[in-house]
Amino acid sequence: MISDPAPDGAVMVFPGDSTELDAVDYLADGKQVWICDGTEAGDMVGIVYSEEPGGDCEVSSPVEEDRDYVGPCSWGWVVSTWVQVEAG
């Protein structure tokens, strides 16, 4: 789940694992996301998220090898401190 990093609650989503890139989306505080990748330094995480509440992004099972996400949802990278992991 996205955790509010700023007063307006908007978390920037980047098209790659760098904050030097232009943001491609903004997520509201409390938005559910799935973590799919991370940088070695641990400062960015790759996420997948649905525009629809409760949408199925087809990422509930791990894959055997790394691959680009090709599913019905949106994806990108966020600063890892903006993500709060909740036990399922």
PyMOL Python script that loads the backbone (N, CA, C, O; Angstrom):
from pymol import cmd

cmd.read_pdbstr("""\
ATOM      1  N   MET A   1       0.843  -1.163   0.000  1.00  0.00           N
ATOM      2  CA  MET A   1       0.000   0.000   0.000  1.00  0.00           C
ATOM      3  C   MET A   1       0.896   1.235   0.000  1.00  0.00           C
ATOM      4  O   MET A   1       1.937   1.261   0.656  1.00  0.00           O
ATOM      5  N   ILE A   2       0.482   2.242  -0.734  1.00  0.00           N
ATOM      6  CA  ILE A   2       1.226   3.488  -0.804  1.00  0.00           C
ATOM      7  C   ILE A   2       1.035   4.250   0.502  1.00  0.00           C
ATOM      8  O   ILE A   2      -0.073   4.342   1.029  1.00  0.00           O
ATOM      9  N   SER A   3       2.138   4.793   1.013  1.00  0.00           N
ATOM     10  CA  SER A   3       2.133   5.548   2.256  1.00  0.00           C
ATOM     11  C   SER A   3       2.407   7.020   1.961  1.00  0.00           C
ATOM     12  O   SER A   3       3.365   7.339   1.257  1.00  0.00           O
ATOM     13  N   ASP A   4       1.599   7.898   2.477  1.00  0.00           N
ATOM     14  CA  ASP A   4       1.641   9.342   2.201  1.00  0.00           C
ATOM     15  C   ASP A   4       3.012   9.967   2.440  1.00  0.00           C
ATOM     16  O   ASP A   4       3.422  10.103   3.592  1.00  0.00           O
ATOM     17  N   PRO A   5       3.738  10.353   1.375  1.00  0.00           N
ATOM     18  CA  PRO A   5       5.054  10.959   1.529  1.00  0.00           C
ATOM     19  C   PRO A   5       5.009  12.478   1.629  1.00  0.00           C
ATOM     20  O   PRO A   5       6.001  13.101   2.007  1.00  0.00           O
ATOM     21  N   ALA A   6       3.878  13.078   1.299  1.00  0.00           N
ATOM     22  CA  ALA A   6       3.777  14.527   1.249  1.00  0.00           C
ATOM     23  C   ALA A   6       2.379  14.946   1.679  1.00  0.00           C
ATOM     24  O   ALA A   6       1.465  14.122   1.711  1.00  0.00           O
ATOM     25  N   PRO A   7       2.208  16.215   2.008  1.00  0.00           N
ATOM     26  CA  PRO A   7       0.894  16.683   2.463  1.00  0.00           C
ATOM     27  C   PRO A   7      -0.239  16.408   1.487  1.00  0.00           C
ATOM     28  O   PRO A   7      -1.367  16.161   1.915  1.00  0.00           O
ATOM     29  N   ASP A   8       0.033  16.444   0.173  1.00  0.00           N
ATOM     30  CA  ASP A   8      -1.053  16.210  -0.784  1.00  0.00           C
ATOM     31  C   ASP A   8      -1.326  14.731  -1.019  1.00  0.00           C
ATOM     32  O   ASP A   8      -2.309  14.385  -1.673  1.00  0.00           O
ATOM     33  N   GLY A   9      -0.471  13.849  -0.497  1.00  0.00           N
ATOM     34  CA  GLY A   9      -0.685  12.417  -0.599  1.00  0.00           C
ATOM     35  C   GLY A   9      -0.391  11.812  -1.953  1.00  0.00           C
ATOM     36  O   GLY A   9      -0.714  10.645  -2.171  1.00  0.00           O
ATOM     37  N   ALA A  10       0.206  12.549  -2.872  1.00  0.00           N
ATOM     38  CA  ALA A  10       0.482  12.024  -4.204  1.00  0.00           C
ATOM     39  C   ALA A  10       1.883  11.416  -4.269  1.00  0.00           C
ATOM     40  O   ALA A  10       2.876  12.083  -3.978  1.00  0.00           O
ATOM     41  N   VAL A  11       1.943  10.158  -4.650  1.00  0.00           N
ATOM     42  CA  VAL A  11       3.211   9.453  -4.818  1.00  0.00           C
ATOM     43  C   VAL A  11       3.514   9.396  -6.309  1.00  0.00           C
ATOM     44  O   VAL A  11       2.678   8.962  -7.102  1.00  0.00           O
ATOM     45  N   MET A  12       4.710   9.835  -6.687  1.00  0.00           N
ATOM     46  CA  MET A  12       5.100   9.830  -8.088  1.00  0.00           C
ATOM     47  C   MET A  12       5.479   8.428  -8.538  1.00  0.00           C
ATOM     48  O   MET A  12       6.197   7.712  -7.840  1.00  0.00           O
ATOM     49  N   VAL A  13       4.989   8.042  -9.713  1.00  0.00           N
ATOM     50  CA  VAL A  13       5.337   6.775 -10.346  1.00  0.00           C
ATOM     51  C   VAL A  13       6.228   7.103 -11.543  1.00  0.00           C
ATOM     52  O   VAL A  13       5.886   7.943 -12.376  1.00  0.00           O
ATOM     53  N   PHE A  14       7.381   6.423 -11.612  1.00  0.00           N
ATOM     54  CA  PHE A  14       8.354   6.668 -12.665  1.00  0.00           C
ATOM     55  C   PHE A  14       8.387   5.505 -13.651  1.00  0.00           C
ATOM     56  O   PHE A  14       8.048   4.381 -13.280  1.00  0.00           O
ATOM     57  N   PRO A  15       8.790   5.750 -14.907  1.00  0.00           N
ATOM     58  CA  PRO A  15       8.826   4.684 -15.910  1.00  0.00           C
ATOM     59  C   PRO A  15      10.037   3.762 -15.786  1.00  0.00           C
ATOM     60  O   PRO A  15      10.149   2.788 -16.531  1.00  0.00           O
ATOM     61  N   GLY A  16      10.929   4.051 -14.871  1.00  0.00           N
ATOM     62  CA  GLY A  16      12.119   3.245 -14.630  1.00  0.00           C
ATOM     63  C   GLY A  16      12.588   3.453 -13.210  1.00  0.00           C
ATOM     64  O   GLY A  16      11.949   4.175 -12.444  1.00  0.00           O
ATOM     65  N   ASP A  17      13.697   2.831 -12.847  1.00  0.00           N
ATOM     66  CA  ASP A  17      14.152   2.854 -11.453  1.00  0.00           C
ATOM     67  C   ASP A  17      15.037   4.055 -11.122  1.00  0.00           C
ATOM     68  O   ASP A  17      16.121   3.904 -10.559  1.00  0.00           O
ATOM     69  N   SER A  18      14.557   5.256 -11.480  1.00  0.00           N
ATOM     70  CA  SER A  18      15.295   6.485 -11.188  1.00  0.00           C
ATOM     71  C   SER A  18      14.330   7.647 -11.012  1.00  0.00           C
ATOM     72  O   SER A  18      13.375   7.797 -11.774  1.00  0.00           O
ATOM     73  N   THR A  19      14.588   8.462 -10.009  1.00  0.00           N
ATOM     74  CA  THR A  19      13.778   9.669  -9.803  1.00  0.00           C
ATOM     75  C   THR A  19      14.212  10.789 -10.743  1.00  0.00           C
ATOM     76  O   THR A  19      13.607  11.862 -10.745  1.00  0.00           O
ATOM     77  N   GLU A  20      15.246  10.555 -11.536  1.00  0.00           N
ATOM     78  CA  GLU A  20      15.693  11.532 -12.531  1.00  0.00           C
ATOM     79  C   GLU A  20      14.763  11.535 -13.756  1.00  0.00           C
ATOM     80  O   GLU A  20      14.811  12.461 -14.565  1.00  0.00           O
ATOM     81  N   LEU A  21      13.928  10.513 -13.890  1.00  0.00           N
ATOM     82  CA  LEU A  21      12.983  10.421 -14.997  1.00  0.00           C
ATOM     83  C   LEU A  21      11.736  11.235 -14.676  1.00  0.00           C
ATOM     84  O   LEU A  21      11.463  11.522 -13.511  1.00  0.00           O
ATOM     85  N   ASP A  22      10.985  11.606 -15.699  1.00  0.00           N
ATOM     86  CA  ASP A  22       9.724  12.315 -15.484  1.00  0.00           C
ATOM     87  C   ASP A  22       8.667  11.339 -14.980  1.00  0.00           C
ATOM     88  O   ASP A  22       8.566  10.216 -15.475  1.00  0.00           O
ATOM     89  N   ALA A  23       7.883  11.765 -13.999  1.00  0.00           N
ATOM     90  CA  ALA A  23       6.805  10.928 -13.462  1.00  0.00           C
ATOM     91  C   ALA A  23       5.776  10.645 -14.552  1.00  0.00           C
ATOM     92  O   ALA A  23       5.475  11.510 -15.374  1.00  0.00           O
ATOM     93  N   VAL A  24       5.240   9.421 -14.552  1.00  0.00           N
ATOM     94  CA  VAL A  24       4.219   9.035 -15.528  1.00  0.00           C
ATOM     95  C   VAL A  24       2.835   8.922 -14.897  1.00  0.00           C
ATOM     96  O   VAL A  24       1.831   8.838 -15.605  1.00  0.00           O
ATOM     97  N   ASP A  25       2.783   8.921 -13.561  1.00  0.00           N
ATOM     98  CA  ASP A  25       1.506   8.805 -12.863  1.00  0.00           C
ATOM     99  C   ASP A  25       1.696   9.263 -11.423  1.00  0.00           C
ATOM    100  O   ASP A  25       2.824   9.416 -10.953  1.00  0.00           O
ATOM    101  N   TYR A  26       0.599   9.476 -10.737  1.00  0.00           N
ATOM    102  CA  TYR A  26       0.605   9.846  -9.326  1.00  0.00           C
ATOM    103  C   TYR A  26      -0.431   8.984  -8.626  1.00  0.00           C
ATOM    104  O   TYR A  26      -1.566   8.870  -9.090  1.00  0.00           O
ATOM    105  N   LEU A  27      -0.043   8.372  -7.504  1.00  0.00           N
ATOM    106  CA  LEU A  27      -0.955   7.506  -6.766  1.00  0.00           C
ATOM    107  C   LEU A  27      -1.335   8.134  -5.438  1.00  0.00           C
ATOM    108  O   LEU A  27      -0.512   8.771  -4.781  1.00  0.00           O
ATOM    109  N   ALA A  28      -2.571   7.952  -5.056  1.00  0.00           N
ATOM    110  CA  ALA A  28      -3.087   8.493  -3.795  1.00  0.00           C
ATOM    111  C   ALA A  28      -2.638   7.648  -2.613  1.00  0.00           C
ATOM    112  O   ALA A  28      -2.356   6.458  -2.753  1.00  0.00           O
ATOM    113  N   ASP A  29      -2.576   8.274  -1.462  1.00  0.00           N
ATOM    114  CA  ASP A  29      -2.282   7.589  -0.209  1.00  0.00           C
ATOM    115  C   ASP A  29      -3.287   6.454  -0.026  1.00  0.00           C
ATOM    116  O   ASP A  29      -4.486   6.643  -0.232  1.00  0.00           O
ATOM    117  N   GLY A  30      -2.802   5.285   0.356  1.00  0.00           N
ATOM    118  CA  GLY A  30      -3.664   4.139   0.587  1.00  0.00           C
ATOM    119  C   GLY A  30      -3.903   3.264  -0.631  1.00  0.00           C
ATOM    120  O   GLY A  30      -4.568   2.234  -0.521  1.00  0.00           O
ATOM    121  N   LYS A  31      -3.380   3.646  -1.789  1.00  0.00           N
ATOM    122  CA  LYS A  31      -3.562   2.863  -3.015  1.00  0.00           C
ATOM    123  C   LYS A  31      -2.873   1.510  -2.877  1.00  0.00           C
ATOM    124  O   LYS A  31      -1.705   1.454  -2.490  1.00  0.00           O
ATOM    125  N   GLN A  32      -3.571   0.420  -3.184  1.00  0.00           N
ATOM    126  CA  GLN A  32      -2.981  -0.918  -3.135  1.00  0.00           C
ATOM    127  C   GLN A  32      -2.119  -1.144  -4.367  1.00  0.00           C
ATOM    128  O   GLN A  32      -2.536  -0.863  -5.491  1.00  0.00           O
ATOM    129  N   VAL A  33      -0.910  -1.655  -4.146  1.00  0.00           N
ATOM    130  CA  VAL A  33       0.009  -1.983  -5.235  1.00  0.00           C
ATOM    131  C   VAL A  33       0.631  -3.346  -4.962  1.00  0.00           C
ATOM    132  O   VAL A  33       0.622  -3.822  -3.826  1.00  0.00           O
ATOM    133  N   TRP A  34       1.161  -3.965  -5.987  1.00  0.00           N
ATOM    134  CA  TRP A  34       1.916  -5.207  -5.852  1.00  0.00           C
ATOM    135  C   TRP A  34       3.373  -4.894  -6.158  1.00  0.00           C
ATOM    136  O   TRP A  34       3.681  -4.270  -7.174  1.00  0.00           O
ATOM    137  N   ILE A  35       4.265  -5.327  -5.280  1.00  0.00           N
ATOM    138  CA  ILE A  35       5.700  -5.123  -5.485  1.00  0.00           C
ATOM    139  C   ILE A  35       6.220  -6.273  -6.334  1.00  0.00           C
ATOM    140  O   ILE A  35       6.018  -7.441  -6.004  1.00  0.00           O
ATOM    141  N   CYS A  36       6.888  -5.938  -7.424  1.00  0.00           N
ATOM    142  CA  CYS A  36       7.349  -6.969  -8.354  1.00  0.00           C
ATOM    143  C   CYS A  36       8.855  -6.965  -8.568  1.00  0.00           C
ATOM    144  O   CYS A  36       9.392  -7.925  -9.121  1.00  0.00           O
ATOM    145  N   ASP A  37       9.547  -5.925  -8.150  1.00  0.00           N
ATOM    146  CA  ASP A  37      10.984  -5.834  -8.402  1.00  0.00           C
ATOM    147  C   ASP A  37      11.561  -4.777  -7.476  1.00  0.00           C
ATOM    148  O   ASP A  37      10.824  -3.998  -6.872  1.00  0.00           O
ATOM    149  N   GLY A  38      12.878  -4.754  -7.369  1.00  0.00           N
ATOM    150  CA  GLY A  38      13.541  -3.749  -6.553  1.00  0.00           C
ATOM    151  C   GLY A  38      14.954  -3.501  -7.037  1.00  0.00           C
ATOM    152  O   GLY A  38      15.554  -4.357  -7.687  1.00  0.00           O
ATOM    153  N   THR A  39      15.482  -2.338  -6.725  1.00  0.00           N
ATOM    154  CA  THR A  39      16.858  -2.029  -7.107  1.00  0.00           C
ATOM    155  C   THR A  39      17.803  -2.651  -6.083  1.00  0.00           C
ATOM    156  O   THR A  39      17.407  -2.939  -4.953  1.00  0.00           O
ATOM    157  N   GLU A  40      19.045  -2.854  -6.485  1.00  0.00           N
ATOM    158  CA  GLU A  40      20.035  -3.434  -5.574  1.00  0.00           C
ATOM    159  C   GLU A  40      20.200  -2.591  -4.316  1.00  0.00           C
ATOM    160  O   GLU A  40      20.352  -3.128  -3.219  1.00  0.00           O
ATOM    161  N   ALA A  41      20.171  -1.281  -4.476  1.00  0.00           N
ATOM    162  CA  ALA A  41      20.326  -0.386  -3.329  1.00  0.00           C
ATOM    163  C   ALA A  41      19.071  -0.361  -2.459  1.00  0.00           C
ATOM    164  O   ALA A  41      19.108   0.106  -1.320  1.00  0.00           O
ATOM    165  N   GLY A  42      17.976  -0.858  -2.993  1.00  0.00           N
ATOM    166  CA  GLY A  42      16.736  -0.899  -2.231  1.00  0.00           C
ATOM    167  C   GLY A  42      15.993   0.417  -2.169  1.00  0.00           C
ATOM    168  O   GLY A  42      15.053   0.560  -1.386  1.00  0.00           O
ATOM    169  N   ASP A  43      16.402   1.394  -2.991  1.00  0.00           N
ATOM    170  CA  ASP A  43      15.775   2.705  -2.916  1.00  0.00           C
ATOM    171  C   ASP A  43      14.554   2.864  -3.821  1.00  0.00           C
ATOM    172  O   ASP A  43      13.774   3.800  -3.639  1.00  0.00           O
ATOM    173  N   MET A  44      14.376   1.973  -4.787  1.00  0.00           N
ATOM    174  CA  MET A  44      13.218   2.016  -5.675  1.00  0.00           C
ATOM    175  C   MET A  44      12.614   0.612  -5.756  1.00  0.00           C
ATOM    176  O   MET A  44      13.331  -0.386  -5.675  1.00  0.00           O
ATOM    177  N   VAL A  45      11.291   0.545  -5.917  1.00  0.00           N
ATOM    178  CA  VAL A  45      10.630  -0.733  -6.118  1.00  0.00           C
ATOM    179  C   VAL A  45       9.737  -0.645  -7.347  1.00  0.00           C
ATOM    180  O   VAL A  45       9.088   0.369  -7.601  1.00  0.00           O
ATOM    181  N   GLY A  46       9.725  -1.747  -8.105  1.00  0.00           N
ATOM    182  CA  GLY A  46       8.833  -1.857  -9.239  1.00  0.00           C
ATOM    183  C   GLY A  46       7.475  -2.307  -8.747  1.00  0.00           C
ATOM    184  O   GLY A  46       7.375  -3.244  -7.956  1.00  0.00           O
ATOM    185  N   ILE A  47       6.435  -1.647  -9.209  1.00  0.00           N
ATOM    186  CA  ILE A  47       5.083  -1.951  -8.754  1.00  0.00           C
ATOM    187  C   ILE A  47       4.141  -2.181  -9.933  1.00  0.00           C
ATOM    188  O   ILE A  47       4.397  -1.736 -11.052  1.00  0.00           O
ATOM    189  N   VAL A  48       3.059  -2.876  -9.657  1.00  0.00           N
ATOM    190  CA  VAL A  48       1.938  -3.051 -10.578  1.00  0.00           C
ATOM    191  C   VAL A  48       0.707  -2.618  -9.797  1.00  0.00           C
ATOM    192  O   VAL A  48       0.582  -2.928  -8.612  1.00  0.00           O
ATOM    193  N   TYR A  49      -0.200  -1.906 -10.447  1.00  0.00           N
ATOM    194  CA  TYR A  49      -1.397  -1.430  -9.748  1.00  0.00           C
ATOM    195  C   TYR A  49      -2.568  -1.311 -10.721  1.00  0.00           C
ATOM    196  O   TYR A  49      -2.389  -1.041 -11.909  1.00  0.00           O
ATOM    197  N   SER A  50      -3.755  -1.515 -10.192  1.00  0.00           N
ATOM    198  CA  SER A  50      -4.968  -1.434 -10.981  1.00  0.00           C
ATOM    199  C   SER A  50      -5.601  -0.057 -10.848  1.00  0.00           C
ATOM    200  O   SER A  50      -5.588   0.548  -9.776  1.00  0.00           O
ATOM    201  N   GLU A  51      -6.143   0.415 -11.929  1.00  0.00           N
ATOM    202  CA  GLU A  51      -6.896   1.680 -11.900  1.00  0.00           C
ATOM    203  C   GLU A  51      -8.261   1.460 -11.253  1.00  0.00           C
ATOM    204  O   GLU A  51      -8.850   2.392 -10.706  1.00  0.00           O
ATOM    205  N   GLU A  52      -8.761   0.232 -11.317  1.00  0.00           N
ATOM    206  CA  GLU A  52     -10.060  -0.129 -10.753  1.00  0.00           C
ATOM    207  C   GLU A  52      -9.879  -0.715  -9.358  1.00  0.00           C
ATOM    208  O   GLU A  52      -8.997  -1.555  -9.179  1.00  0.00           O
ATOM    209  N   PRO A  53     -10.664  -0.320  -8.364  1.00  0.00           N
ATOM    210  CA  PRO A  53     -10.582  -0.937  -7.046  1.00  0.00           C
ATOM    211  C   PRO A  53     -10.811  -2.447  -7.130  1.00  0.00           C
ATOM    212  O   PRO A  53     -11.799  -2.897  -7.710  1.00  0.00           O
ATOM    213  N   GLY A  54      -9.909  -3.213  -6.559  1.00  0.00           N
ATOM    214  CA  GLY A  54     -10.028  -4.662  -6.562  1.00  0.00           C
ATOM    215  C   GLY A  54      -9.718  -5.318  -7.888  1.00  0.00           C
ATOM    216  O   GLY A  54     -10.001  -6.503  -8.068  1.00  0.00           O
ATOM    217  N   GLY A  55      -9.139  -4.573  -8.829  1.00  0.00           N
ATOM    218  CA  GLY A  55      -8.820  -5.124 -10.147  1.00  0.00           C
ATOM    219  C   GLY A  55      -7.789  -6.240 -10.071  1.00  0.00           C
ATOM    220  O   GLY A  55      -6.903  -6.213  -9.217  1.00  0.00           O
ATOM    221  N   ASP A  56      -7.901  -7.220 -10.959  1.00  0.00           N
ATOM    222  CA  ASP A  56      -6.975  -8.353 -11.009  1.00  0.00           C
ATOM    223  C   ASP A  56      -5.843  -8.037 -11.975  1.00  0.00           C
ATOM    224  O   ASP A  56      -6.058  -7.921 -13.181  1.00  0.00           O
ATOM    225  N   CYS A  57      -4.632  -7.898 -11.435  1.00  0.00           N
ATOM    226  CA  CYS A  57      -3.466  -7.574 -12.261  1.00  0.00           C
ATOM    227  C   CYS A  57      -2.695  -8.816 -12.703  1.00  0.00           C
ATOM    228  O   CYS A  57      -1.664  -8.710 -13.367  1.00  0.00           O
ATOM    229  N   GLU A  58      -3.200  -9.989 -12.331  1.00  0.00           N
ATOM    230  CA  GLU A  58      -2.599 -11.257 -12.738  1.00  0.00           C
ATOM    231  C   GLU A  58      -1.152 -11.391 -12.270  1.00  0.00           C
ATOM    232  O   GLU A  58      -0.292 -11.862 -13.015  1.00  0.00           O
ATOM    233  N   VAL A  59      -0.886 -10.968 -11.011  1.00  0.00           N
ATOM    234  CA  VAL A  59       0.470 -11.046 -10.457  1.00  0.00           C
ATOM    235  C   VAL A  59       0.490 -11.769  -9.106  1.00  0.00           C
ATOM    236  O   VAL A  59       1.412 -11.580  -8.312  1.00  0.00           O
ATOM    237  N   SER A  60      -0.514 -12.586  -8.851  1.00  0.00           N
ATOM    238  CA  SER A  60      -0.587 -13.233  -7.544  1.00  0.00           C
ATOM    239  C   SER A  60       0.330 -14.446  -7.406  1.00  0.00           C
ATOM    240  O   SER A  60       0.517 -14.950  -6.299  1.00  0.00           O
ATOM    241  N   SER A  61       0.903 -14.921  -8.508  1.00  0.00           N
ATOM    242  CA  SER A  61       1.823 -16.061  -8.458  1.00  0.00           C
ATOM    243  C   SER A  61       3.192 -15.648  -8.979  1.00  0.00           C
ATOM    244  O   SER A  61       3.279 -14.913  -9.963  1.00  0.00           O
ATOM    245  N   PRO A  62       4.264 -16.106  -8.335  1.00  0.00           N
ATOM    246  CA  PRO A  62       5.606 -15.754  -8.813  1.00  0.00           C
ATOM    247  C   PRO A  62       5.895 -16.409 -10.164  1.00  0.00           C
ATOM    248  O   PRO A  62       5.301 -17.429 -10.511  1.00  0.00           O
ATOM    249  N   VAL A  63       6.812 -15.810 -10.915  1.00  0.00           N
ATOM    250  CA  VAL A  63       7.259 -16.375 -12.188  1.00  0.00           C
ATOM    251  C   VAL A  63       8.673 -16.907 -12.016  1.00  0.00           C
ATOM    252  O   VAL A  63       9.407 -16.458 -11.135  1.00  0.00           O
ATOM    253  N   GLU A  64       9.056 -17.861 -12.855  1.00  0.00           N
ATOM    254  CA  GLU A  64      10.354 -18.514 -12.719  1.00  0.00           C
ATOM    255  C   GLU A  64      11.527 -17.606 -13.059  1.00  0.00           C
ATOM    256  O   GLU A  64      12.591 -17.732 -12.454  1.00  0.00           O
ATOM    257  N   GLU A  65      11.360 -16.698 -14.008  1.00  0.00           N
ATOM    258  CA  GLU A  65      12.456 -15.807 -14.387  1.00  0.00           C
ATOM    259  C   GLU A  65      11.940 -14.395 -14.577  1.00  0.00           C
ATOM    260  O   GLU A  65      10.757 -14.188 -14.847  1.00  0.00           O
ATOM    261  N   ASP A  66      12.840 -13.416 -14.432  1.00  0.00           N
ATOM    262  CA  ASP A  66      12.459 -12.020 -14.612  1.00  0.00           C
ATOM    263  C   ASP A  66      11.931 -11.796 -16.023  1.00  0.00           C
ATOM    264  O   ASP A  66      12.446 -12.355 -16.992  1.00  0.00           O
ATOM    265  N   ARG A  67      10.895 -10.968 -16.119  1.00  0.00           N
ATOM    266  CA  ARG A  67      10.356 -10.588 -17.418  1.00  0.00           C
ATOM    267  C   ARG A  67       9.597  -9.283 -17.260  1.00  0.00           C
ATOM    268  O   ARG A  67       9.218  -8.906 -16.151  1.00  0.00           O
ATOM    269  N   ASP A  68       9.378  -8.603 -18.362  1.00  0.00           N
ATOM    270  CA  ASP A  68       8.593  -7.376 -18.334  1.00  0.00           C
ATOM    271  C   ASP A  68       7.138  -7.713 -18.044  1.00  0.00           C
ATOM    272  O   ASP A  68       6.633  -8.752 -18.469  1.00  0.00           O
ATOM    273  N   TYR A  69       6.473  -6.825 -17.319  1.00  0.00           N
ATOM    274  CA  TYR A  69       5.057  -7.032 -17.018  1.00  0.00           C
ATOM    275  C   TYR A  69       4.236  -6.787 -18.278  1.00  0.00           C
ATOM    276  O   TYR A  69       4.375  -5.749 -18.925  1.00  0.00           O
ATOM    277  N   VAL A  70       3.394  -7.733 -18.619  1.00  0.00           N
ATOM    278  CA  VAL A  70       2.456  -7.602 -19.733  1.00  0.00           C
ATOM    279  C   VAL A  70       1.091  -8.080 -19.241  1.00  0.00           C
ATOM    280  O   VAL A  70       0.720  -9.240 -19.421  1.00  0.00           O
ATOM    281  N   GLY A  71       0.376  -7.191 -18.639  1.00  0.00           N
ATOM    282  CA  GLY A  71      -0.925  -7.539 -18.087  1.00  0.00           C
ATOM    283  C   GLY A  71      -1.887  -6.383 -18.233  1.00  0.00           C
ATOM    284  O   GLY A  71      -1.572  -5.390 -18.890  1.00  0.00           O
ATOM    285  N   PRO A  72      -3.058  -6.498 -17.626  1.00  0.00           N
ATOM    286  CA  PRO A  72      -4.112  -5.508 -17.793  1.00  0.00           C
ATOM    287  C   PRO A  72      -3.965  -4.248 -16.938  1.00  0.00           C
ATOM    288  O   PRO A  72      -4.781  -3.334 -17.059  1.00  0.00           O
ATOM    289  N   CYS A  73      -2.952  -4.178 -16.084  1.00  0.00           N
ATOM    290  CA  CYS A  73      -2.827  -3.060 -15.145  1.00  0.00           C
ATOM    291  C   CYS A  73      -1.673  -2.128 -15.501  1.00  0.00           C
ATOM    292  O   CYS A  73      -0.916  -2.377 -16.439  1.00  0.00           O
ATOM    293  N   SER A  74      -1.560  -1.070 -14.745  1.00  0.00           N
ATOM    294  CA  SER A  74      -0.475  -0.113 -14.910  1.00  0.00           C
ATOM    295  C   SER A  74       0.730  -0.564 -14.091  1.00  0.00           C
ATOM    296  O   SER A  74       0.588  -1.353 -13.157  1.00  0.00           O
ATOM    297  N   TRP A  75       1.912  -0.067 -14.438  1.00  0.00           N
ATOM    298  CA  TRP A  75       3.127  -0.438 -13.714  1.00  0.00           C
ATOM    299  C   TRP A  75       4.090   0.746 -13.719  1.00  0.00           C
ATOM    300  O   TRP A  75       3.930   1.692 -14.491  1.00  0.00           O
ATOM    301  N   GLY A  76       5.073   0.676 -12.859  1.00  0.00           N
ATOM    302  CA  GLY A  76       6.094   1.711 -12.788  1.00  0.00           C
ATOM    303  C   GLY A  76       6.980   1.477 -11.585  1.00  0.00           C
ATOM    304  O   GLY A  76       6.983   0.395 -10.999  1.00  0.00           O
ATOM    305  N   TRP A  77       7.726   2.496 -11.226  1.00  0.00           N
ATOM    306  CA  TRP A  77       8.663   2.440 -10.098  1.00  0.00           C
ATOM    307  C   TRP A  77       8.362   3.575  -9.133  1.00  0.00           C
ATOM    308  O   TRP A  77       8.042   4.685  -9.556  1.00  0.00           O
ATOM    309  N   VAL A  78       8.465   3.299  -7.825  1.00  0.00           N
ATOM    310  CA  VAL A  78       8.283   4.318  -6.795  1.00  0.00           C
ATOM    311  C   VAL A  78       9.433   4.226  -5.800  1.00  0.00           C
ATOM    312  O   VAL A  78      10.104   3.198  -5.701  1.00  0.00           O
ATOM    313  N   VAL A  79       9.650   5.306  -5.068  1.00  0.00           N
ATOM    314  CA  VAL A  79      10.656   5.304  -4.010  1.00  0.00           C
ATOM    315  C   VAL A  79      10.184   4.337  -2.928  1.00  0.00           C
ATOM    316  O   VAL A  79       9.036   4.404  -2.488  1.00  0.00           O
ATOM    317  N   SER A  80      11.063   3.445  -2.505  1.00  0.00           N
ATOM    318  CA  SER A  80      10.663   2.365  -1.592  1.00  0.00           C
ATOM    319  C   SER A  80      10.132   2.860  -0.257  1.00  0.00           C
ATOM    320  O   SER A  80       9.289   2.193   0.344  1.00  0.00           O
ATOM    321  N   THR A  81      10.592   4.000   0.223  1.00  0.00           N
ATOM    322  CA  THR A  81      10.092   4.518   1.505  1.00  0.00           C
ATOM    323  C   THR A  81       8.634   4.950   1.412  1.00  0.00           C
ATOM    324  O   THR A  81       8.002   5.199   2.438  1.00  0.00           O
ATOM    325  N   TRP A  82       8.093   5.043   0.209  1.00  0.00           N
ATOM    326  CA  TRP A  82       6.694   5.417   0.023  1.00  0.00           C
ATOM    327  C   TRP A  82       5.763   4.220   0.025  1.00  0.00           C
ATOM    328  O   TRP A  82       4.550   4.375  -0.118  1.00  0.00           O
ATOM    329  N   VAL A  83       6.326   3.010   0.189  1.00  0.00           N
ATOM    330  CA  VAL A  83       5.514   1.798   0.149  1.00  0.00           C
ATOM    331  C   VAL A  83       5.497   1.164   1.530  1.00  0.00           C
ATOM    332  O   VAL A  83       6.544   0.962   2.145  1.00  0.00           O
ATOM    333  N   GLN A  84       4.323   0.857   2.002  1.00  0.00           N
ATOM    334  CA  GLN A  84       4.143   0.203   3.285  1.00  0.00           C
ATOM    335  C   GLN A  84       3.649  -1.219   3.017  1.00  0.00           C
ATOM    336  O   GLN A  84       2.593  -1.409   2.414  1.00  0.00           O
ATOM    337  N   VAL A  85       4.416  -2.214   3.466  1.00  0.00           N
ATOM    338  CA  VAL A  85       4.043  -3.601   3.254  1.00  0.00           C
ATOM    339  C   VAL A  85       3.115  -4.052   4.381  1.00  0.00           C
ATOM    340  O   VAL A  85       3.416  -3.882   5.563  1.00  0.00           O
ATOM    341  N   GLU A  86       1.987  -4.630   3.987  1.00  0.00           N
ATOM    342  CA  GLU A  86       1.019  -5.131   4.949  1.00  0.00           C
ATOM    343  C   GLU A  86       0.944  -6.651   4.855  1.00  0.00           C
ATOM    344  O   GLU A  86       0.999  -7.216   3.763  1.00  0.00           O
ATOM    345  N   ALA A  87       0.820  -7.295   5.985  1.00  0.00           N
ATOM    346  CA  ALA A  87       0.666  -8.759   5.991  1.00  0.00           C
ATOM    347  C   ALA A  87      -0.689  -9.114   5.410  1.00  0.00           C
ATOM    348  O   ALA A  87      -1.698  -8.471   5.699  1.00  0.00           O
ATOM    349  N   GLY A  88      -0.694 -10.153   4.583  1.00  0.00           N
ATOM    350  CA  GLY A  88      -1.913 -10.561   3.900  1.00  0.00           C
ATOM    351  C   GLY A  88      -2.759 -11.380   4.758  1.00  0.00           C
ATOM    352  O   GLY A  88      -3.832 -11.811   4.336  1.00  0.00           O
TER     353      GLY A  88
END
""", "prot")
cmd.dss("prot")
cmd.show_as("cartoon", "prot")
cmd.util.cbc("prot")
cmd.orient("prot")
